[in-house]
Amino acid sequence: MQEGVVLEMRGICKYFPGVRALQNVDFVLREGEIHALMGENGAGKSTLIKCLTGVYAKDEGDIYMAGQEKAVTIRSPQDAQNAGISTVYQEITLCPNLTVAENLYIGRSKGFGTSWKRMNAGAKKILTSLGIPASPKQQLGTCSIAVQQMVAIARAVDMECKVLILDEPTSSLDEQEVEKLFGLMRDLKAKGVGIIFVTHFLDQVYEVCDRITVLRDGQLVGEYVIEDLPRVQLVSKMLGKELDEMADIKSEVGAAADASGEVVLEAQGLCSNAGIKPFDFSVRKGEVNGFTGLLGSGRSECVRAIFGADHVTGGTVKVEGKPAHIRKPLDAMKKGIGYLPEDRKGDGIVGELSVRENIILALQVMKGFFRPFTRAQAEAFADEYIKLLEIKTASADTPIKSLSGGNQQKVILARWLLTDPKYLILDEPTRGIDIGTKIEIQKLVLKLAAEGKSVTFISSEIDEMLRTCSRLIVMRDRKTVGELTGEDLTQAKIMATIAGGEAQ
């Protein structure tokens, strides 16, 4: 190993049935550096971390730690911990009902036995040395999320870790809490700890990191010194699109919706408990617009606020010019709004129910469960949309969980079309489905707009957004940073806006 390197992963491969999740990935972490691991959804970041921490067994490759000539064997998280690798996850894994000191030492006596006095004294020493504003005797659950994250980091550091992995640690923090966490990270860096920072926030990467490793589709794109990689180039490498390629891509949608057309929905200063900054938004009759940005930029959180799926904490909404109080999804549904969620399996389908039951679900909710549809009505609705959307299913009675992902998506679309919405929100409607079905859904979106319905379309694939939308709201770090229409609807312009408006 090179001098100053605390971790080196060479040729890491991981296979799942039919999928190469990682292909010969190399990763190097140096002593006293903060190293960002970047990539879009499915790039392989989580798989690489899980191979390093023993959650997954790698299929090929070697892992070396500083001071060891031979590769280390990591078969479990305990092996990783013994090797000096600690991980702090996005979700706090400590015990909120215990004190800060108990959380620091749980599972390891540290020689204190049952001496609470010595344990609290040891905890106070750790907290003071790292500048963590908490008392050893304080119940962890009474601390802010940021302090809880710091306690989790302090536990890892006190276990003498050489490598600290921070997996999306700032996703639930406000700006002041992020600054406190960054201060702690810089202190640990000064002490020689190597930190792997997994995040989707570009601004944070350029504020605190020294190097960046980019993965895409399970492969290493490259390792870069932060000063040598402008933001727009980082976005380009993550998406796999070069700027000169993008300039030639044109939208197939044609002219944008008439700017003087009827405004179907208008939001001002809308924000929610999901952490998005207040934003303004509108959609006109017959328009297809969209939110674009990197994964984690706040795209989904914006539409969830519009639909009332997250708790709205501020702002106003008007539907067809009249004030609308949308505090829960049923409020939105009654105003003629439909929403196909990003998480198809978790928030969309009801796996144990039939195709027919899934199709009529939203309309039945609006009607009320004490006024059920007759069997004949339900069958008529299901048969109509199975035929209209060409849903491939043995029958309407087939459990939806038995269908392919693309056909499950069509069933959820059918559910909302059955309610005859004025405004339809589609969040990642084509993720994980075959190209043929993707094209069908894109054509359906344009057809709905031509019939006068308003649609907001979200996709991780910018090409798809350009083919479908006439106006794009660009997101970065959970705030809107631009709006593009007409000749500005190019991948180069989108990427430059995401990256912060750098010159091309």
N, C-alpha and C positions, 0 to 999 in steps of 0.2 A: 504493500500500500504506500501511496505517496505520503510524505511528511505533512502533518496537519490534518489528515483525513480521519474522521471518526467513524464513518460508515461508507461502505462501497458495495453496491449490488451489481452483479455482472450477469448479463444474459438471462435475466429472469423470464421464464415462460410459465403461463398458467392456462390450462385447457379445461373447458367445460364441454358437455356433450354438444358437438356441432359448432362450437365457438372457440376461437383463440382469443382469450381475454387479454393476454399479454404475450408479446412476441419479442424475445431477445432485448428486454429493456435493461438499460444501465442507469444507475443513479449514484451520484457521489455527494456526500455531505461532509463539509469541512468543520473543523473545530471553531466555535465562536462565530457561526454564520446563521442567518435566517434565510432559509431556502424555500421559495414558493414552488409548490407542485400544482401545475395548472393544466386544464383541459376541460372540454365540454362533457356533457353527460355521456357516459359510455366510453370515455377515453381510456379508462383503466386506472385512474388514480386510486379509487377505493380498493381495487384488487391488489395493486402494488403494496398499499399500506397493510392490507390483510395478510399478504405473504410475508411482509417484514415482521409483523407482530404475532405470527403463528395462528391466526384465525383460519387461514387457508394454507395448505401444504403446496409449495411451489412444485412444478413438474420438472423444471430445468433451471440451471443457474446456481450461483453461489453468493453468499452474503459474508462479508468480512467486517470485523470490528477493529478499531485501533488497538495496537499492541498485541494482536493475535495473527500468527502467520497462517494458520489454518482457517478454513471457512467455518463459521459457526452453524450449528444445527438448531433451527427454531421450529419446534413442532407444536408449540402452544404459547398462549400469552405469558405463562409463567416463565417459559424459556426465554422469551423476549425480555422480560423484566430482569431475569438473571444476567442477561447479556448487556444490560444497561440501556434498554429501550423502553420508554414510557409513552403512553398515549393519553391525551385528554380529548374526549369526544365532544361533539356539538351538544348532545344531551348529557346533562350532569349525571354521573354514575355514582355519586356519593349518597350518603344517608341524611336527608334534611332534618330528621327527628333527633339526630345526635349532635353533640357539640362540635365546634371547629376542631378542637384538640382530638376528640374521639375519631373524627373523620381522617385526621392526619395520620393517626397511628392504628386505625382499625386493621386487624389481621396481622399485626406485627408488634410484638410487645416492646421492642426497642430497649429491653432491659428495665422497663419501668414496673413490670409486674402489675400490682394493683395500686400503685402509688399515684393517685390523681394529682397530687401536688407536683411531682416530678414530671408527669406527662404534660400538665398545663404549662409548666416552666419551659419545657422543651418546645412546646408548640409556640409559646410567646417568642422564643428566640428565633424560630423559623420565620414567623410572621413579621417580626421586626426587621430581620435581615433582608427580607424581600419587599418590605414596605407595603404589606397587605393590611388594609384598615379593618381589622376584625379582632375580637377578643377570643382567646382560647375557650372560654366558658360559654360563649354565645352559641345558641342553637343555629346550625347552619341554615336552616330554612328561613330564618329571619334576615339573612344576608341577601344583598342584591345578587342577580344572576352573575354579574361581573365578578363580585367577590367570591362567589361559589366557584367560578372558573379558576380564579387565582388560587383558591385553596386546593383545588384538584391539581393545579400545576405545582404548588408548593409540596404536595404529597409526593409527586413524581420526582421533583428535584431532591427532596430529602432521602429518597430511595437511591440517590447517587446515580441518576440517569446520565448517560453521555449523549443520548439522542432523545429529544423531546418532540413528539408528533402532536401538533395542534390541528384537529380536524374541524374546520368551520367554527372556530371558537367565538367569532364575533357576530354570528348570524342573529343572535337575540339581544345584542347590546346596543345602547344608544351611543352617541358620539363621545360623550365624556367617559363612559365606561370603556369604550374601545381605546381611548388614550391611556387610561390606567393600565389596561392589559398590555398595550404596546410598551409602556414604561417598564413593566415587569419583564417582557421579552427582551428588551435591550439590556436590562441588568443581567439576565441569564446569559445573553450573548457575551457580555463582558467577562463573565465567569468561565467562558470556554465551552458552554453547552451548545451543541449543534441542534438547531430547531428546523423541523419540516413544517411548513405553514400551508395548509390546504384551505383555499378560499376561492370565492368567485368575485370578490370585490377588487377591481383593478386599482382603484385609488389606494387601498390599503397595501397592496403588493408593492406599489412604487413608493410608499411612505416608509415601509419598515424592512423590506427584504434586500438581500445582497445579490442573490442569484435566482434564476427561474429555470425550472425544467418543465418542458411542455410535452404532454402525451396526446396522441390522437389515434383513435381506433385501435388501442392496445399496443401502439408502437411509440418509440421515442422519436420525437421531432427534433429535439435538441436541448442543450443546456446553454444558458446565456447569462452573462454579467448584466445586472439590471441597467447600467448606464448604456449598454450597447444594444438594447432592445427597445425601441420606441413603442409606445402603447399600440399604435395602429398595426405595427408588425407583429406584436404579440397576438392581437385579435386575429390577424391573418393566419398565423401559424396554428392557432387553436381551431379555427374553422376550416383550415385546409384550402383556402382560396387566396391566390395572389391578386394583387390590385390590378395588374394589367389584364388578367382574365376577367375580372369583374366588370370592367368598363364596358364590355361588349354585351352584357346580359341586359335584355330589355323586358319590361313587364308586358304581359299579354292581356292585361285588363283593359287597356285603352284609357280614355279620358276619365278623370276623377268625377265623383258624384257632383252634381250641380251645387255650387257653393251657396246658392240661394234656396236650395231645397229645404223641406221641412225638417227641423231638428227633432229627432225622435227622443233622444236622451241627452241631457246635459248635466255634468257634475262640476262643482267648483270647490276647490280646497278639500277634496275627499281624502281621508286617511283612515287607517285601521290599526288594530292592535298587532298586525303582522309586521309593523315597522316601516311601511312605506311613507315617504314624505308626502305632504299634501299635494295633490295634482288636480289639474283641470282636464276635462275630457268631454267630447261630444261626438255624436254619430247622427248622420242624416239619413233620411229615407232612401233606400236603394244603394247605400254606400257599404263597401267592404273596407274597413280599416283594421289596423292591427297594432299590437305592442311588440316591439322587437328589442333584443338585447341579449347578452350572454346569460347562460343559466344562472339563476340567483340574482338577476338584476332587478326583480320586482314585477315582472310581466304578469305572472299568475296572481300575485297579491293585489294588483290593481283591479283585475276583473272580478276577483273574489269580493273585493270591497263594493264594487258596483252591484253585484248580485246579492250582497248581504251574507255571503258565506263566511266571512270573517267579521268580527265585531267592529263596526264603524265608530270611530272616536271623534270625527269632525267632518265638516263640509256639508254641502247641500246637493240635492239631486232634483232635477225636474224631468218629468216624462210628458212629452208633447206640450211643453210650456207650463205645466202645472206642478207645483211642489209635490214631491213624493217622499214619503218616509219609509225608506227601505232598510230595515234593521235585521231582517232574516230572509232566507230564500223564498218563503211563501209570499212575502210582501212583493218581491220582485216578480214572481210568477203571476201574481194577480195584476201586475202592471204590464203584462205581455212580454216578459223577458225570460228567455231560456238559456241554460248554461250547461255545456258539455265540459266536465272537469278534466284537468290534466291527468289525474290518477284514475284511470279507467277502472281498475280492479278495486281500488280502495273507496272511491267516491262515486263511481258510476254504476256499474252493474250490481245486481243482487244475485249472486252466483247460484243460489239454490232455487230461485224462481225461474219460471219458464220464459221463453222469448216473449210470448203474449203478455204475461204479467209484467215483464220489464217495460214493454212498449206502452202499456196503459198507465203505468205507475204515476207519472207526473199529472196527467189529466185527472186521475182518480183522487190524488191529493187535493187538487184544486176544487173538485166537486165535493169532497168530503167522504171519509171512509164509511160513514153511516148511510151513504147513498150509493151503493155499489152498482157498477154496470152489470147488465144482464150478460149471461154467457154469450148470447148471440151478438150483442154489441161489441164485447171484447174481441170475439173472433173476427168480426167484420173489420175492426180497427187494425188488428194484427195482420190479417190477410192483405189489406190494402197496402200497408207499408212494407211488408215482406216483399210484395210484388214490385212496389214503386222503387225501393232501394236495392232490389235484387239480393236480399239477404239469403245466404246459403245456409239452410237449416233443414233437418229432416222433417220437422213440423213446428207449428207454433207452440206445441207442448214441450219441446226439447229444452232442458235446462240451459240457460245462457252460458254457463261455465263450460259447456261442451263445445261451444263455437270457437272459431279462430278469432284472433284479436281484431282483425278487420271487420268481421261480421258482428262482433260484440259492439264495435264502435258504431256500426250502422244501426244497431238496435237502439243505442242511446240517442243517436240522431233522430230516429223514428219517434222516440219518446217525446222529444221536444217539438218536432214538426207537428205531431198530433195535437199539441196545445195551440197551434196556429200563432206563434209568437210574432210580435212586431219587430223584436230585436233579439238576435241569437248570438251568444258568446261561445266560441269554439276554441278551447285551450288545448293545443297539441292534438287535434283530431286525427292526424295521420301518423302519429308516433307508433313505431313497432308494427306497421302493417305493410303489406306488399305494394309494389309500385302501381299495379293496376288499380287497386282499391284507392290508393292515394289520388290518382288522377280522377277517379269517379267522384271522390269527395270534393276535390277542388272545383270540378265542373258543377257539382251540385251547389256549392257556395255561390258561384257566379250566377247560376240560374235563379237562386233565391233572391239575389240582389236585383236581378233583372225584373223579377216579379214584384219588387217594391219592399222587400224585407231588408232590414239593416243587420249587418253582421260584423262582429269583431273577431278576427282570426289571429291566432297565435301559433307560431311554429318555430322550432329551433333551426329549421332549414331556411336560410334567407332567400334562396332561389324560389322556394315555395311561396314565401310571403310576397315576393315581387310579382309572381304570376297571379296572385290572388287579390292583393290589396291595392287600393288607389291612394291611401294615406297611411303613413306609419308614424307612430309615437315611439321614440327611441328612449330606452331605459338604461341607466347605469347606476349601480349601487343604490337601488331602491328609490330612485328619483327620476323624473323625466328630464332629459337633457336635449331634446330636439324633436321637431316634427318635420317630416319629409313628404313632399308631393311632387307630381309632375316629373320634370327632368332630373330632380334630385333623387328620384327613386332608383338608385343604383347601389350595388353592393359596396363599391368603394366609398360612397358617401355615407352609407349606413355604418360601415366599419370605422370611418374617421370620426363620426359622431359618437359612437360607442367609446372610442378610445380617447375622446376629449377634444375633438376638433383640430387635430394636428394636420398640418399641410400634407398633401399627398405627394 
